[in-house]
Amino acid sequence: PWESRPHGRMVGEPPLKVGKLKDKTVKIDEMMKQTWEVYGWDRETGIPKRETIDELDLYRLLEGPIEQFAKTHSSFNLEIKSTQ
């Protein structure tokens, strides 16, 4: 998710020198963390929390791409709950 960061110009990096937004910069990193928290994702990694996957019953997605992702990201706890 950090790769989806907006271009610096969109958040005032560097800050504008003139106009209503002069010297204003959006704290995008903090804003992204807060958004992820609301989504039920880990605040630091942007990876969906186990509870979110449970709540949304997304176990069918744990096979395939997410399973491969979990193998390369140690912070993602992949414990498949039985759906039967």
Backbone atoms as SQL, in Angstrom:
CREATE TABLE atoms (id INTEGER PRIMARY KEY, chain TEXT, resi INTEGER, resn TEXT, atom TEXT, x REAL, y REAL, z REAL);
INSERT INTO atoms VALUES
  (1, 'A', 1, 'PRO', 'N', 0.781, -1.220, 0.000),
  (2, 'A', 1, 'PRO', 'CA', 0.000, 0.000, 0.000),
  (3, 'A', 1, 'PRO', 'C', 0.820, 1.282, 0.000),
  (4, 'A', 2, 'TRP', 'N', 2.048, 1.216, 0.514),
  (5, 'A', 2, 'TRP', 'CA', 2.856, 2.440, 0.473),
  (6, 'A', 2, 'TRP', 'C', 3.163, 2.841, -0.959),
  (7, 'A', 3, 'GLU', 'N', 3.126, 1.885, -1.879),
  (8, 'A', 3, 'GLU', 'CA', 3.411, 2.191, -3.272),
  (9, 'A', 3, 'GLU', 'C', 2.316, 3.054, -3.890),
  (10, 'A', 4, 'SER', 'N', 1.143, 3.080, -3.282),
  (11, 'A', 4, 'SER', 'CA', 0.028, 3.849, -3.835),
  (12, 'A', 4, 'SER', 'C', 0.003, 5.284, -3.318),
  (13, 'A', 5, 'ARG', 'N', 1.121, 5.734, -2.823),
  (14, 'A', 5, 'ARG', 'CA', 1.246, 7.095, -2.294),
  (15, 'A', 5, 'ARG', 'C', 1.068, 8.111, -3.428),
  (16, 'A', 6, 'PRO', 'N', 0.302, 9.192, -3.179),
  (17, 'A', 6, 'PRO', 'CA', 0.105, 10.199, -4.229),
  (18, 'A', 6, 'PRO', 'C', 1.395, 10.976, -4.510),
  (19, 'A', 7, 'HIS', 'N', 1.456, 11.560, -5.684),
  (20, 'A', 7, 'HIS', 'CA', 2.607, 12.369, -6.070),
  (21, 'A', 7, 'HIS', 'C', 2.768, 13.528, -5.085),
  (22, 'A', 8, 'GLY', 'N', 3.990, 13.903, -4.817),
  (23, 'A', 8, 'GLY', 'CA', 4.283, 14.967, -3.866),
  (24, 'A', 8, 'GLY', 'C', 3.549, 16.271, -4.141),
  (25, 'A', 9, 'ARG', 'N', 3.381, 16.629, -5.401),
  (26, 'A', 9, 'ARG', 'CA', 2.690, 17.883, -5.731),
  (27, 'A', 9, 'ARG', 'C', 1.251, 17.892, -5.226),
  (28, 'A', 10, 'MET', 'N', 0.640, 16.715, -5.153),
  (29, 'A', 10, 'MET', 'CA', -0.754, 16.636, -4.704),
  (30, 'A', 10, 'MET', 'C', -0.898, 16.907, -3.214),
  (31, 'A', 11, 'VAL', 'N', 0.176, 16.742, -2.464),
  (32, 'A', 11, 'VAL', 'CA', 0.097, 16.906, -1.012),
  (33, 'A', 11, 'VAL', 'C', 0.962, 18.059, -0.504),
  (34, 'A', 12, 'GLY', 'N', 1.467, 18.871, -1.431),
  (35, 'A', 12, 'GLY', 'CA', 2.241, 20.037, -1.029),
  (36, 'A', 12, 'GLY', 'C', 3.694, 19.750, -0.721),
  (37, 'A', 13, 'GLU', 'N', 4.287, 18.829, -1.431),
  (38, 'A', 13, 'GLU', 'CA', 5.712, 18.532, -1.270),
  (39, 'A', 13, 'GLU', 'C', 6.417, 18.843, -2.588),
  (40, 'A', 14, 'PRO', 'N', 7.146, 19.894, -2.713),
  (41, 'A', 14, 'PRO', 'CA', 7.369, 20.947, -1.723),
  (42, 'A', 14, 'PRO', 'C', 6.158, 21.876, -1.649),
  (43, 'A', 15, 'PRO', 'N', 6.027, 22.607, -0.538),
  (44, 'A', 15, 'PRO', 'CA', 4.888, 23.514, -0.378),
  (45, 'A', 15, 'PRO', 'C', 4.877, 24.603, -1.455),
  (46, 'A', 16, 'LEU', 'N', 3.681, 25.019, -1.833),
  (47, 'A', 16, 'LEU', 'CA', 3.546, 26.108, -2.797),
  (48, 'A', 16, 'LEU', 'C', 4.088, 27.400, -2.194),
  (49, 'A', 17, 'LYS', 'N', 4.543, 28.291, -3.054),
  (50, 'A', 17, 'LYS', 'CA', 5.114, 29.567, -2.603),
  (51, 'A', 17, 'LYS', 'C', 4.083, 30.687, -2.595),
  (52, 'A', 18, 'VAL', 'N', 2.986, 30.515, -3.349),
  (53, 'A', 18, 'VAL', 'CA', 1.947, 31.545, -3.430),
  (54, 'A', 18, 'VAL', 'C', 0.571, 30.886, -3.407),
  (55, 'A', 19, 'GLY', 'N', -0.455, 31.715, -3.159),
  (56, 'A', 19, 'GLY', 'CA', -1.826, 31.223, -3.212),
  (57, 'A', 19, 'GLY', 'C', -2.373, 30.785, -1.864),
  (58, 'A', 20, 'LYS', 'N', -3.625, 30.311, -1.882),
  (59, 'A', 20, 'LYS', 'CA', -4.313, 29.920, -0.650),
  (60, 'A', 20, 'LYS', 'C', -3.633, 28.763, 0.068),
  (61, 'A', 21, 'LEU', 'N', -2.934, 27.926, -0.667),
  (62, 'A', 21, 'LEU', 'CA', -2.272, 26.768, -0.060),
  (63, 'A', 21, 'LEU', 'C', -0.776, 27.002, 0.157),
  (64, 'A', 22, 'LYS', 'N', -0.387, 28.270, 0.169),
  (65, 'A', 22, 'LYS', 'CA', 1.020, 28.623, 0.392),
  (66, 'A', 22, 'LYS', 'C', 1.507, 28.006, 1.708),
  (67, 'A', 23, 'ASP', 'N', 2.655, 27.340, 1.647),
  (68, 'A', 23, 'ASP', 'CA', 3.304, 26.734, 2.818),
  (69, 'A', 23, 'ASP', 'C', 2.478, 25.633, 3.490),
  (70, 'A', 24, 'LYS', 'N', 1.521, 25.060, 2.783),
  (71, 'A', 24, 'LYS', 'CA', 0.699, 23.977, 3.348),
  (72, 'A', 24, 'LYS', 'C', 1.172, 22.635, 2.800),
  (73, 'A', 25, 'THR', 'N', 1.259, 21.645, 3.677),
  (74, 'A', 25, 'THR', 'CA', 1.617, 20.285, 3.282),
  (75, 'A', 25, 'THR', 'C', 0.700, 19.317, 4.015),
  (76, 'A', 26, 'VAL', 'N', 0.145, 18.362, 3.288),
  (77, 'A', 26, 'VAL', 'CA', -0.698, 17.327, 3.881),
  (78, 'A', 26, 'VAL', 'C', 0.210, 16.275, 4.507),
  (79, 'A', 27, 'LYS', 'N', -0.101, 15.871, 5.716),
  (80, 'A', 27, 'LYS', 'CA', 0.658, 14.808, 6.382),
  (81, 'A', 27, 'LYS', 'C', 0.137, 13.473, 5.861),
  (82, 'A', 28, 'ILE', 'N', 0.542, 13.155, 4.633),
  (83, 'A', 28, 'ILE', 'CA', -0.037, 12.014, 3.919),
  (84, 'A', 28, 'ILE', 'C', 0.252, 10.683, 4.600),
  (85, 'A', 29, 'ASP', 'N', 1.440, 10.516, 5.168),
  (86, 'A', 29, 'ASP', 'CA', 1.753, 9.238, 5.815),
  (87, 'A', 29, 'ASP', 'C', 0.799, 8.966, 6.978),
  (88, 'A', 30, 'GLU', 'N', 0.556, 9.985, 7.792),
  (89, 'A', 30, 'GLU', 'CA', -0.369, 9.822, 8.922),
  (90, 'A', 30, 'GLU', 'C', -1.795, 9.624, 8.415),
  (91, 'A', 31, 'MET', 'N', -2.157, 10.344, 7.367),
  (92, 'A', 31, 'MET', 'CA', -3.500, 10.216, 6.808),
  (93, 'A', 31, 'MET', 'C', -3.726, 8.801, 6.266),
  (94, 'A', 32, 'MET', 'N', -2.712, 8.235, 5.609),
  (95, 'A', 32, 'MET', 'CA', -2.831, 6.871, 5.090),
  (96, 'A', 32, 'MET', 'C', -2.974, 5.872, 6.236),
  (97, 'A', 33, 'LYS', 'N', -2.209, 6.056, 7.302),
  (98, 'A', 33, 'LYS', 'CA', -2.294, 5.146, 8.451),
  (99, 'A', 33, 'LYS', 'C', -3.681, 5.194, 9.083),
  (100, 'A', 34, 'GLN', 'N', -4.240, 6.405, 9.207),
  (101, 'A', 34, 'GLN', 'CA', -5.577, 6.542, 9.782),
  (102, 'A', 34, 'GLN', 'C', -6.623, 5.880, 8.885),
  (103, 'A', 35, 'THR', 'N', -6.467, 6.037, 7.585),
  (104, 'A', 35, 'THR', 'CA', -7.395, 5.419, 6.635),
  (105, 'A', 35, 'THR', 'C', -7.332, 3.904, 6.739),
  (106, 'A', 36, 'TRP', 'N', -6.126, 3.357, 6.784),
  (107, 'A', 36, 'TRP', 'CA', -5.968, 1.905, 6.905),
  (108, 'A', 36, 'TRP', 'C', -6.612, 1.393, 8.181),
  (109, 'A', 37, 'GLU', 'N', -6.470, 2.158, 9.252),
  (110, 'A', 37, 'GLU', 'CA', -7.058, 1.755, 10.532),
  (111, 'A', 37, 'GLU', 'C', -8.580, 1.659, 10.404),
  (112, 'A', 38, 'VAL', 'N', -9.182, 2.640, 9.738),
  (113, 'A', 38, 'VAL', 'CA', -10.629, 2.629, 9.519),
  (114, 'A', 38, 'VAL', 'C', -11.033, 1.427, 8.660),
  (115, 'A', 39, 'TYR', 'N', -10.225, 1.078, 7.676),
  (116, 'A', 39, 'TYR', 'CA', -10.497, -0.066, 6.804),
  (117, 'A', 39, 'TYR', 'C', -10.348, -1.402, 7.524),
  (118, 'A', 40, 'GLY', 'N', -9.682, -1.396, 8.676),
  (119, 'A', 40, 'GLY', 'CA', -9.418, -2.652, 9.369),
  (120, 'A', 40, 'GLY', 'C', -8.111, -3.280, 8.922),
  (121, 'A', 41, 'TRP', 'N', -7.204, -2.437, 8.431),
  (122, 'A', 41, 'TRP', 'CA', -5.892, -2.889, 7.997),
  (123, 'A', 41, 'TRP', 'C', -4.873, -2.530, 9.066),
  (124, 'A', 42, 'ASP', 'N', -3.741, -3.204, 9.052),
  (125, 'A', 42, 'ASP', 'CA', -2.663, -2.878, 9.977),
  (126, 'A', 42, 'ASP', 'C', -2.183, -1.460, 9.704),
  (127, 'A', 43, 'ARG', 'N', -2.109, -0.667, 10.746),
  (128, 'A', 43, 'ARG', 'CA', -1.765, 0.747, 10.640),
  (129, 'A', 43, 'ARG', 'C', -0.366, 0.979, 10.062),
  (130, 'A', 44, 'GLU', 'N', 0.559, 0.087, 10.316),
  (131, 'A', 44, 'GLU', 'CA', 1.939, 0.280, 9.867),
  (132, 'A', 44, 'GLU', 'C', 2.227, -0.336, 8.498),
  (133, 'A', 45, 'THR', 'N', 1.565, -1.435, 8.166),
  (134, 'A', 45, 'THR', 'CA', 1.880, -2.134, 6.917),
  (135, 'A', 45, 'THR', 'C', 0.827, -1.966, 5.829),
  (136, 'A', 46, 'GLY', 'N', -0.406, -1.628, 6.220),
  (137, 'A', 46, 'GLY', 'CA', -1.479, -1.543, 5.242),
  (138, 'A', 46, 'GLY', 'C', -2.018, -2.897, 4.823),
  (139, 'A', 47, 'ILE', 'N', -1.673, -3.922, 5.567),
  (140, 'A', 47, 'ILE', 'CA', -2.138, -5.278, 5.274),
  (141, 'A', 47, 'ILE', 'C', -3.422, -5.536, 6.067),
  (142, 'A', 48, 'PRO', 'N', -4.452, -6.126, 5.435),
  (143, 'A', 48, 'PRO', 'CA', -5.694, -6.405, 6.167),
  (144, 'A', 48, 'PRO', 'C', -5.429, -7.231, 7.430),
  (145, 'A', 49, 'LYS', 'N', -6.078, -6.820, 8.515),
  (146, 'A', 49, 'LYS', 'CA', -5.934, -7.553, 9.778),
  (147, 'A', 49, 'LYS', 'C', -6.709, -8.864, 9.702),
  (148, 'A', 50, 'ARG', 'N', -6.264, -9.800, 10.493),
  (149, 'A', 50, 'ARG', 'CA', -6.924, -11.109, 10.567),
  (150, 'A', 50, 'ARG', 'C', -8.409, -10.928, 10.905),
  (151, 'A', 51, 'GLU', 'N', -8.715, -10.041, 11.841),
  (152, 'A', 51, 'GLU', 'CA', -10.108, -9.815, 12.250),
  (153, 'A', 51, 'GLU', 'C', -10.953, -9.308, 11.081),
  (154, 'A', 52, 'THR', 'N', -10.358, -8.478, 10.225),
  (155, 'A', 52, 'THR', 'CA', -11.080, -7.942, 9.076),
  (156, 'A', 52, 'THR', 'C', -11.410, -9.057, 8.092),
  (157, 'A', 53, 'ILE', 'N', -10.442, -9.926, 7.851),
  (158, 'A', 53, 'ILE', 'CA', -10.675, -11.066, 6.957),
  (159, 'A', 53, 'ILE', 'C', -11.763, -11.961, 7.539),
  (160, 'A', 54, 'ASP', 'N', -11.717, -12.176, 8.860),
  (161, 'A', 54, 'ASP', 'CA', -12.741, -12.989, 9.522),
  (162, 'A', 54, 'ASP', 'C', -14.121, -12.346, 9.379),
  (163, 'A', 55, 'GLU', 'N', -14.195, -11.053, 9.701),
  (164, 'A', 55, 'GLU', 'CA', -15.469, -10.335, 9.684),
  (165, 'A', 55, 'GLU', 'C', -16.102, -10.323, 8.294),
  (166, 'A', 56, 'LEU', 'N', -15.289, -10.174, 7.269),
  (167, 'A', 56, 'LEU', 'CA', -15.801, -10.097, 5.905),
  (168, 'A', 56, 'LEU', 'C', -15.882, -11.457, 5.215),
  (169, 'A', 57, 'ASP', 'N', -15.484, -12.497, 5.947),
  (170, 'A', 57, 'ASP', 'CA', -15.536, -13.863, 5.431),
  (171, 'A', 57, 'ASP', 'C', -14.821, -13.978, 4.076),
  (172, 'A', 58, 'LEU', 'N', -13.571, -13.561, 4.075),
  (173, 'A', 58, 'LEU', 'CA', -12.783, -13.535, 2.845),
  (174, 'A', 58, 'LEU', 'C', -11.834, -14.721, 2.705),
  (175, 'A', 59, 'TYR', 'N', -12.158, -15.823, 3.324),
  (176, 'A', 59, 'TYR', 'CA', -11.262, -16.977, 3.296),
  (177, 'A', 59, 'TYR', 'C', -10.995, -17.500, 1.896),
  (178, 'A', 60, 'ARG', 'N', -11.955, -17.368, 1.001),
  (179, 'A', 60, 'ARG', 'CA', -11.759, -17.863, -0.365),
  (180, 'A', 60, 'ARG', 'C', -10.615, -17.130, -1.053),
  (181, 'A', 61, 'LEU', 'N', -10.300, -15.917, -0.583),
  (182, 'A', 61, 'LEU', 'CA', -9.202, -15.155, -1.176),
  (183, 'A', 61, 'LEU', 'C', -7.839, -15.568, -0.639),
  (184, 'A', 62, 'LEU', 'N', -7.831, -16.363, 0.419),
  (185, 'A', 62, 'LEU', 'CA', -6.560, -16.745, 1.020),
  (186, 'A', 62, 'LEU', 'C', -5.786, -17.744, 0.173),
  (187, 'A', 63, 'GLU', 'N', -6.445, -18.348, -0.780),
  (188, 'A', 63, 'GLU', 'CA', -5.755, -19.237, -1.704),
  (189, 'A', 63, 'GLU', 'C', -5.355, -18.409, -2.920),
  (190, 'A', 64, 'GLY', 'N', -4.200, -18.613, -3.405),
  (191, 'A', 64, 'GLY', 'CA', -3.752, -17.897, -4.594),
  (192, 'A', 64, 'GLY', 'C', -2.942, -16.666, -4.258),
  (193, 'A', 65, 'PRO', 'N', -3.323, -15.501, -4.805),
  (194, 'A', 65, 'PRO', 'CA', -2.500, -14.303, -4.660),
  (195, 'A', 65, 'PRO', 'C', -2.190, -13.915, -3.212),
  (196, 'A', 66, 'ILE', 'N', -3.176, -13.972, -2.332),
  (197, 'A', 66, 'ILE', 'CA', -2.922, -13.574, -0.947),
  (198, 'A', 66, 'ILE', 'C', -2.012, -14.580, -0.264),
  (199, 'A', 67, 'GLU', 'N', -2.173, -15.833, -0.599),
  (200, 'A', 67, 'GLU', 'CA', -1.307, -16.862, -0.025),
  (201, 'A', 67, 'GLU', 'C', 0.145, -16.607, -0.440),
  (202, 'A', 68, 'GLN', 'N', 0.359, -16.248, -1.691),
  (203, 'A', 68, 'GLN', 'CA', 1.704, -15.932, -2.174),
  (204, 'A', 68, 'GLN', 'C', 2.241, -14.684, -1.480),
  (205, 'A', 69, 'PHE', 'N', 1.373, -13.694, -1.304),
  (206, 'A', 69, 'PHE', 'CA', 1.758, -12.461, -0.618),
  (207, 'A', 69, 'PHE', 'C', 2.204, -12.771, 0.809),
  (208, 'A', 70, 'ALA', 'N', 1.452, -13.611, 1.493),
  (209, 'A', 70, 'ALA', 'CA', 1.756, -13.957, 2.886),
  (210, 'A', 70, 'ALA', 'C', 3.119, -14.625, 3.006),
  (211, 'A', 71, 'LYS', 'N', 3.498, -15.384, 2.002),
  (212, 'A', 71, 'LYS', 'CA', 4.790, -16.068, 2.036),
  (213, 'A', 71, 'LYS', 'C', 5.955, -15.088, 1.969),
  (214, 'A', 72, 'THR', 'N', 5.737, -13.936, 1.366),
  (215, 'A', 72, 'THR', 'CA', 6.817, -12.960, 1.211),
  (216, 'A', 72, 'THR', 'C', 6.739, -11.805, 2.199),
  (217, 'A', 73, 'HIS', 'N', 5.687, -11.753, 3.011),
  (218, 'A', 73, 'HIS', 'CA', 5.525, -10.682, 4.001),
  (219, 'A', 73, 'HIS', 'C', 5.304, -11.310, 5.372),
  (220, 'A', 74, 'SER', 'N', 6.349, -11.368, 6.140),
  (221, 'A', 74, 'SER', 'CA', 6.288, -12.063, 7.431),
  (222, 'A', 74, 'SER', 'C', 5.301, -11.429, 8.408),
  (223, 'A', 75, 'SER', 'N', 4.950, -10.149, 8.209),
  (224, 'A', 75, 'SER', 'CA', 4.019, -9.500, 9.136),
  (225, 'A', 75, 'SER', 'C', 2.571, -9.933, 8.901),
  (226, 'A', 76, 'PHE', 'N', 2.311, -10.625, 7.800),
  (227, 'A', 76, 'PHE', 'CA', 0.958, -11.076, 7.488),
  (228, 'A', 76, 'PHE', 'C', 0.762, -12.463, 8.061),
  (229, 'A', 77, 'ASN', 'N', -0.128, -12.572, 9.037),
  (230, 'A', 77, 'ASN', 'CA', -0.375, -13.839, 9.718),
  (231, 'A', 77, 'ASN', 'C', -1.450, -14.614, 8.963),
  (232, 'A', 78, 'LEU', 'N', -1.038, -15.624, 8.236),
  (233, 'A', 78, 'LEU', 'CA', -1.970, -16.402, 7.427),
  (234, 'A', 78, 'LEU', 'C', -2.356, -17.676, 8.154),
  (235, 'A', 79, 'GLU', 'N', -3.498, -17.618, 8.816),
  (236, 'A', 79, 'GLU', 'CA', -4.047, -18.802, 9.474),
  (237, 'A', 79, 'GLU', 'C', -5.423, -19.020, 8.878),
  (238, 'A', 80, 'ILE', 'N', -5.554, -20.024, 8.075),
  (239, 'A', 80, 'ILE', 'CA', -6.821, -20.271, 7.386),
  (240, 'A', 80, 'ILE', 'C', -7.798, -20.959, 8.328),
  (241, 'A', 81, 'LYS', 'N', -8.939, -20.301, 8.529),
  (242, 'A', 81, 'LYS', 'CA', -10.003, -20.847, 9.367),
  (243, 'A', 81, 'LYS', 'C', -10.853, -21.780, 8.513),
  (244, 'A', 82, 'SER', 'N', -11.248, -22.869, 9.081),
  (245, 'A', 82, 'SER', 'CA', -12.083, -23.814, 8.353),
  (246, 'A', 82, 'SER', 'C', -13.428, -23.176, 8.063),
  (247, 'A', 83, 'THR', 'N', -13.872, -23.254, 6.820),
  (248, 'A', 83, 'THR', 'CA', -15.160, -22.676, 6.436),
  (249, 'A', 83, 'THR', 'C', -16.249, -23.730, 6.395),
  (250, 'A', 84, 'GLN', 'N', -15.917, -24.953, 6.794),
  (251, 'A', 84, 'GLN', 'CA', -16.912, -26.021, 6.746),
  (252, 'A', 84, 'GLN', 'C', -17.432, -26.337, 8.121);
